[in-house]
Each structure stands twice: as structure tokens, then as C-alpha cells.
Amino acid sequence: SPVTTQRIMLDVIIALLPALAGSVFFFGFRALTVTLVSVAACVFFEWLWCKLRKMPSKLYDLSAIVTGILLAFVCPPTIPYWVIVLGAAFAILLVKMLFGGIGKNIVNPALAGRAFMFSWPVAMSTWVKVGWENQASIFGSADIVTAATPLAAMHQGQMPADTLLDMFIGNVGGCIGETSAIALLIGFAYLLIRKVISPRIPLAYMGTVAVLSLLFPMGNPSLEWMAAQLFGGGLMLGAIFM
């Protein structure tokens, strides 16, 4: 096949760029710096593993970069850099490379890294208010202005204070890469056009959530509740890219 791992990973990186741009727009440049630190750490730890094991490095396949982006995307923009570096070490060394590298790990490295980083629960659950007026707090030069995420309200069986439009475009609190449904759908469309993925699994995943949230809502059954479940958290990021 003329399709290479490098080409597929490059397409995934391109598909993730709209969500990255959206995160910078809503959370500020710290979303970008966290992502760059995560990518650099993942690349470094994969290089280190190959160096210590005296194995040929396959960094050219770009999979470490994809892991780094996804790891950052499932973290809040306030995450301390040292925490995400430790998460990258766990994801690459213990989850990816220990099991033989790309395609051989038994779980998703980025999500495993996220689970490990909940060893620091406060760092992983501090959600900031979106908007440029809050950027000083994100960079640590002012008090952090926190805000509840849409899922926090839905967990209590209530509709979020945020509108469906805000949740669709990403103007809500949450993890770096999960909040903008439209940005993730743009990436989804790109992957479909490039024939990198089939629509069956993502649509089945999201469709199942849609049907179950409509039939068994915690609040009043409505299309609005169903839409909030689809747009209000990390569902689309997980269904399309994980």
C-alpha cells in the first residue's frame, strides 16, 4: 500500500489543528504552550527509550507528536508543565514503548497518561472561564477565575447555563481540545475526505450516546438535553480521535 504510518499521522495532526486553533482563541496562548510542551516531552521520551534500548528510532512516523497533542487536549489549560511532562513519560515509556511501540499498546497512551495525571486531582480538575480577560490568571500572574463545565451541571441532572451554541463553537470551560464541537467536526470531515478513517465507529459511538441520552435522560427528555450531551464534553474528541 502506498499509505504509510507517517502519512496517516500527518493527516491526524492536520485534522487536530482546528481544535488547537479554537483552544488558543478561547483559552489563550497557554493552550498552545501546554500542547508544545506535551509534544516535545513525548518526542523526547520516545527518543530516550530507543537510545537506551539501542533500537532504531521511528520518530519520523510522527506518532509521538499525535500522542503529545492528544495528551494536551485532555488536560485543562492550567495544567502545570511538570505534570504534563510526567504524563508524557507515563504515556510513552510505560504504555506505548514498553508494549512494543505503535500499534502494540493495549490502551490509548494519551488517555492512560491522563488517568495517571489524576494523581494530581486539583491540577486536572481546575476549569477556567474562557475569554482573553482571564489569560493573566492562566499564566499565573493573577487569581484564577474558575467556571463550571457543562458536564458538571448535567451530572446533577440540570441543563448547563451555557447555550448549545456556546457548546458547539467551544465558548465553554473544559479541557484544551474537547470544547469546540465544530472544530472537531471539521477535523472529522478532513479525515473522511482523506479516507484515513471510516465514519462507522465515530457515528455509532456518538449515535449510541444520542439515543441513550434521549431515552434515559437525567433531566427532562428533550432534543436539547441530547444535544448538550453531544456537545458538552469530550465525547467527540474521544469518538473521532482516540
C-alpha positions in Angstrom: 0.0 0.0 0.0 1.3 3.5 -0.8 -0.2 4.7 2.5 2.4 5.0 5.3 2.1 5.4 9.0 3.8 8.8 8.7 1.2 10.0 6.1 -1.7 8.8 8.4 -0.2 10.5 11.4 0.3 13.7 9.5 -3.3 13.7 8.4 -4.4 13.2 12.0 -2.2 16.2 13.1 -3.7 18.3 10.3 -7.2 17.3 11.5 -6.4 18.3 15.0 -5.3 21.8 14.1 -8.8 23.4 14.0 -9.3 22.2 17.6 -5.9 23.6 18.6 -6.7 26.9 16.9 -10.0 27.0 18.8 -8.4 26.3 22.1 -5.9 29.2 21.6 -8.8 31.5 20.6 -10.8 30.6 23.7 -8.2 29.9 26.3 -5.2 31.9 25.1 -1.7 31.0 24.2 -1.1 28.9 27.3 -3.2 26.2 25.5 -0.6 26.3 22.8 2.4 26.2 25.1 0.9 23.3 27.0 0.5 21.4 23.8 4.0 22.2 22.6 5.5 21.1 25.9 3.5 17.8 25.7 4.6 17.1 22.2 8.2 17.9 23.0 8.1 15.6 26.1 6.5 12.7 24.1 9.1 13.0 21.3 12.0 13.2 23.9 10.8 10.2 25.9 10.4 8.0 22.8 13.9 9.1 21.6 15.3 8.3 25.1 13.7 4.8 25.1 15.2 4.0 21.7 18.6 5.4 22.8 18.7 3.4 26.0 17.5 0.2 24.3 19.8 0.8 21.4 16.9 0.5 19.0 16.4 2.4 15.7 14.3 5.5 16.4 11.0 5.7 14.5 10.2 9.3 15.4 9.8 10.0 11.7 6.4 8.2 11.8 5.0 11.2 13.8 3.0 9.1 16.2 4.7 10.6 19.2 3.6 14.0 18.1 0.0 12.8 17.8 0.2 11.3 21.3 1.6 14.6 22.6 -1.3 16.7 21.1 -4.0 14.3 22.3 -2.4 14.2 25.8 -2.6 18.0 26.0 -6.1 18.0 24.6 -7.4 16.0 27.5 -6.0 18.4 30.1 -7.1 21.8 31.4 -5.1 24.8 30.1 -3.9 25.5 33.7 -2.2 22.1 34.0 1.4 22.7 35.4 4.0 21.9 32.8 5.8 19.4 35.1 2.6 17.4 35.5 2.1 17.0 31.7 5.8 16.1 31.3 5.2 13.3 33.8 2.1 12.3 32.0 4.0 12.2 28.7 6.7 10.0 30.3 4.0 7.5 31.5 2.2 7.5 28.2 5.3 6.9 26.1 7.5 4.8 28.3 5.1 2.6 30.1 2.1 2.4 27.8 3.5 2.8 24.3 7.1 1.7 24.1 7.1 -1.0 26.9 4.5 -2.9 24.9 6.4 -2.7 21.6 5.6 0.7 20.2 2.9 2.0 17.9 0.1 -0.5 17.2 1.1 -2.8 20.1 0.0 -0.8 23.1 -3.1 -2.3 24.8 -4.7 1.0 25.7 -4.6 4.5 24.2 -1.3 6.1 25.5 -2.8 9.7 25.8 -5.8 8.5 27.8 -3.6 6.4 30.0 -1.4 9.4 30.6 -4.5 11.4 31.5 -5.5 8.7 34.0 -2.0 8.8 35.6 -2.1 12.6 35.9 -5.2 12.3 38.1 -2.6 11.5 40.8 -2.8 15.3 41.0 -6.6 15.8 41.0 -6.6 19.5 41.7 -4.4 20.2 38.7 -6.5 18.0 36.5 -9.9 19.5 37.6 -9.3 23.3 37.7 -11.5 24.7 35.0 -11.1 28.3 34.0 -13.5 30.8 32.5 -13.0 31.3 28.8 -12.0 34.6 27.4 -8.9 36.8 27.0 -9.7 38.7 30.2 -8.7 35.6 32.1 -5.4 34.9 30.4 -3.3 36.6 33.2 -4.7 34.1 35.7 -3.9 31.1 33.4 -0.3 32.3 33.2 -0.1 32.5 37.0 0.1 36.3 37.3 -3.4 36.7 38.9 -6.0 34.7 40.7 -7.6 32.0 38.6 -11.2 32.7 37.6 -12.8 29.3 37.7 -16.0 28.2 36.0 -18.1 25.1 36.0 -18.1 23.0 32.8 -21.3 21.9 31.1 -20.8 18.3 32.3 -20.8 19.5 35.9 -24.4 20.7 35.5 -25.5 17.7 33.6 -24.1 15.4 36.2 -26.6 17.0 38.6 -29.4 16.4 36.1 -29.6 20.0 35.0 -29.1 21.8 31.7 -25.9 23.8 31.6 -26.0 27.6 31.9 -24.1 27.7 28.7 -26.1 27.8 25.5 -26.0 25.0 22.9 -24.3 27.4 20.5 -21.6 28.2 23.0 -21.0 24.4 23.5 -21.0 23.9 19.7 -18.4 26.5 19.0 -16.3 25.9 22.2 -17.0 29.0 24.3 -17.2 26.9 27.5 -14.8 25.7 30.1 -13.2 22.3 29.8 -10.1 20.5 28.5 -7.9 22.2 25.9 -9.1 20.2 22.9 -12.6 18.9 23.8 -14.7 22.0 24.0 -15.2 23.1 20.3 -17.5 20.6 18.6 -17.4 22.4 15.3 -13.6 22.3 15.2 -13.6 18.6 15.9 -16.2 18.0 13.2 -14.0 19.9 10.7 -11.2 17.6 11.6 -13.6 14.6 11.3 -14.6 15.8 7.8 -10.9 16.1 6.8 -10.2 12.5 7.9 -13.2 11.2 6.0 -12.1 13.1 2.8 -8.6 11.7 3.1 -10.1 8.3 3.8 -8.0 7.9 6.9 -10.9 6.7 8.9 -14.3 5.2 8.3 -17.4 7.0 9.6 -18.9 3.9 11.1 -17.2 3.8 14.5 -17.4 7.5 15.4 -21.0 7.8 14.2 -22.0 4.6 16.0 -20.3 5.9 19.2 -21.9 9.3 19.1 -25.3 7.9 17.9 -25.4 5.5 20.8 -24.9 8.3 23.2 -27.5 10.4 21.4 -30.1 7.7 21.6 -29.5 6.7 25.2 -29.4 10.3 26.4 -32.7 10.9 24.7 -34.4 7.8 26.1 -32.9 7.8 29.5 -32.2 11.5 30.5 -31.2 12.6 33.9 -33.3 15.7 33.3 -36.4 16.2 31.2 -36.3 14.2 27.9 -35.7 16.6 25.1 -33.6 17.1 22.0 -31.9 19.9 23.8 -30.7 17.5 26.5 -29.4 15.1 23.9 -27.5 17.9 22.1 -26.0 19.1 25.3 -24.7 15.5 25.9 -23.1 15.5 22.5 -21.5 19.0 22.6 -20.8 19.4 26.3 -17.8 17.3 27.0 -15.1 15.1 25.4 -17.4 12.8 23.5 -16.4 14.0 20.0 -12.7 14.1 20.7 -12.8 10.5 22.0 -15.1 9.2 19.3 -13.1 10.7 16.4 -9.5 10.8 17.5 -9.0 8.3 20.3 
